[in-house]
Amino acid sequence: MTNYKWPDVKAPVAELIPTQRTIHGDTVTDNYYWMIDYFKEGPESEKTIAYIKAENTYLDEMMAGTKTLQDDLFKELKGRIREKDESVPVFKNGYFYYSRTEEGKEYSKYCRKKGSIDAPEEILLDIDELAEGHSYYSARGFSVSPDNKMLAYGVDNISRRQYTIFIKNLETGELTSDAIPNTEGDPVWAADNQTLFYTAKHPVTLLSEKIQKHSLGNDASKDLVVYEETDKSNYIGVDKSKSGKYIFIYSQATLSSEARMISADQPDAEFKVFQPRTKDVLYTIVPLEDKFLVVTNWEAQNFRLMECPLDQTGKEHWKEVIPHRRDVLLEEVEEFKDFIVISERKNGLAQLRIRDMNGPEHYIDFGEPAYTAAIGSNPEYNSKTLRYIYTSMTTPVSVYDYGMDTKAKQLMKQQEVVGGYNRDEYTTERLYATAKDGTQVPISLVYKKGLKKDGNAPLLLYAYGSYGHSMDASFSSNNLSLLNRGFVFAIAHIRGGQEMGRQWYEDGKLMQKMNTFTDFIACAEFLIAEKFTSAEHLYAQGGSAGGLLMGAIANLQPDLWHGIIAQVPFVDVVNTMLDESIPLTTNEFDEWGNPKNEAAYHYMKSYSPYENIEEKAYPNMLVTTGLHDSQVQYFEPAKWVAKLRATKTDKNVLLLKTDMDFGHGGASGRFDYLKDIALNYAFLLNLEGISE
């Protein structure tokens, strides 16, 4: 075991106030349910805040010996980032749009130039200026009117993803009187330059529940509701086609979807259903000049591409363009006037397929064993150039422009690692672990050349494994701080993600969720067997649903890990999914199950981290959360840590950090988040006995 030291400080002890939950004849006593009271504005609200602050004080005292290391790590992480930087401009409707950052500033400036990148700069929004006086500030949804004269955008300065939409007159530089509160921050202009559509949220559950229409200068409280979603398991949103011809309303749950549409030049028209929602059928629409393309899983688990006439959109009129393939997942289609680009996934890797609407098709060649390739920002419908993003575990994020007609590839920008970075000093591998049921689970890993595979290297294993979200192999300059100190960094591409196709996701959700956790354990055991590391040097990290993974593996196999970092972890699965007043609960039934169903209840209870804490030794753990988190509420990690403290039998360190200003995504500034990474790394390095 590595030598490491922690100060002898008494940990906080949370008060026991028993609350009983009885459902399906099963009674459970929850001694820490009272911690929900700050969220519910209940009687124990002040006690909850006092406990959270006591945990923060304890963390500060326990980590005090790493303060210099944290400061050095922060400077090191920040030092790799070019402070004065600029995005690659994208062209749309006569202007080049880009954002840029300045030295010493936390936010960015959103800018444009008319007609040429050599034209004078016009600063549309100076986020540094707007954020002054706010501990948190997020602006999103930048939407310029078709006549290029107005800018609509959303602002959240609390970190609960409730955005107020503002409108700026780009000719005068003044804000209009319009202010539309409690939205998704997703304004969409109609063709008349006077009408905006947006998604309104429920003020408590934060569900997206209405699409509303706003006319410039009108009182937002009188905005017309053009669509209201009655199914609480659906997320809704509004969007405009790249061609500018159509406005779409999307309503989607995990297993079914529905779209409505109008012509953008008829904002007062009634939205018409494209294809009525059907059980287990998902679809998205790609409008072309003379027809609609439809990406759907209708009778096609890995999705296929269909087409239909502009005036006959029901699925009885859909004709197949690209058939279903068992070994290829069709993810998305990007439309241009003369081309479509199809993003696919085969053997866990992304592929970009270019199809000329009047000629042959081809794939872009990438030539690395593990990488990420994705369609970038391509707002101009008439372009023959595809902007795409490429990265691997040893290749910094690279922006390419690709001539779809010429096949010429041009590197527009590669992420600069200030201070120097030589990819030849690092090795990346793609390996496969065998899961409990024999399934081969991919692992992407990176380490510095010269690594001795003798079991003594520290290794950080990361994963997510939910919602069909694929964790692709990508570059992180932050990881260099671990790699250069001898760590191996690995990503486990476990079931619940979609790396290996739609079935990969289906096999890691609902009543198959346990596969996610056992896959991760199998990856860890494989890396130990291959002598990359050992249990004395193995660390696990995951956030949000990946934090659920951390809680589950801590219960299932606590002796496999020397340390665990659980970020904003979803750990009180049953209680949260029973409480429909908690934000997002009803949207999640198709992912986790509804515990009001008895079979789902018992299965969810069998893996929920909070429900399965036992009197046994647990690894060293650092848990982080945000008081204003809208996705995973603060009380889940708080009560989890309190129950762990009261139950576990070991003397390993258990720390809880609650950010009192921020939410699910952490700090909003460009560098603030690096302090959290520095804390995480200092925790790991201290466990390894590495002091600098």
Helices and strands as residue ranges (DSSP letters): E 19-23, E 26-30, G 33-36, H 37-40, H 45-62, G 64-66, H 67-79, E 85-86, E 90-92, E 95-101, E 109-114, E 122-126, H 127-130, E 138-144, E 150-156, E 163-169, E 175-183, E 188-189, E 195-201, E 208-215, G 220-222, E 224-228, E 235-240, E 246-252, E 257-263, E 272-273, E 283-287, E 292-296, E 304-308, G 315-317, E 319-322, E 328-335, E 339-346, E 349-356, E 361-363, E 372-375, E 385-391, E 398-403, E 409-414, G 423-425, E 426-434, E 440-448, E 459-462, H 480-483, E 488-492, H 502-506, G 510-512, H 514-529, G 535-537, E 538-543, H 545-556, G 558-560, E 563-567, H 573-578, G 586-588, H 589-592, H 598-607, G 610-612, E 620-626, H 635-647, E 654-659, H 673-687
